[in-house]
Amino acid sequence: DGCHALGKPGFEASGFNTTSYETLLRGGKFGALIKPGDAFTSAFNMVIEGRVHSSIHMPHGREKLPDRDIETLKLWVKQGAKNN
């Protein structure tokens, strides 16, 4: 739905743009959100997995991602968050 695209609410709040690989890895207003190789401390994974306060879990205001998608994103980060 593009919540974290330029001009959208997620981008305006965080500066995190998910529309390209480069902007995804760049992070947001508070720095990098993805630590390639480290899904445990990557803020990206923490908010998707719900390991943060419920007010900032993602996707915001919607149902949690399916477990298989969460595991895929966790594995992607663990394997280095490559552009593949």
CORNOR-V688999 format. One record per residue. RES is the residue in three letters. D_FIRST is the distance of its C-alpha to the first C-alpha in Angstrom with 1 decimal. Layout:
RES;D_FIRST
RES;D_FIRST
//
This chain:
ASP;0.0
GLY;3.8
CYS;5.8
HIS;8.5
ALA;8.9
LEU;12.1
GLY;12.6
LYS;9.7
PRO;11.1
GLY;10.7
PHE;12.3
GLU;14.8
ALA;15.9
SER;16.3
GLY;16.4
PHE;14.4
ASN;12.5
THR;10.8
THR;10.7
SER;14.2
TYR;16.8
GLU;19.0
THR;16.8
LEU;15.6
LEU;19.3
ARG;20.3
GLY;18.8
GLY;18.5
LYS;21.0
PHE;22.8
GLY;23.2
ALA;22.1
LEU;19.9
ILE;20.7
LYS;24.4
PRO;24.9
GLY;27.3
ASP;26.8
ALA;24.0
PHE;26.1
THR;26.0
SER;22.7
ALA;20.7
PHE;17.5
ASN;19.1
MET;20.6
VAL;17.5
ILE;15.8
GLU;19.2
GLY;19.9
ARG;23.0
VAL;22.4
HIS;22.8
SER;20.6
SER;19.4
ILE;17.4
HIS;16.4
MET;12.8
PRO;10.4
HIS;11.8
GLY;12.6
ARG;11.5
GLU;13.7
LYS;14.8
LEU;13.7
PRO;16.5
ASP;19.6
ARG;19.7
ASP;16.4
ILE;17.7
GLU;20.9
THR;19.6
LEU;17.9
LYS;21.2
LEU;23.3
TRP;21.4
VAL;22.2
LYS;25.7
GLN;26.4
GLY;25.7
ALA;22.0
LYS;23.1
ASN;21.3
ASN;21.7
//
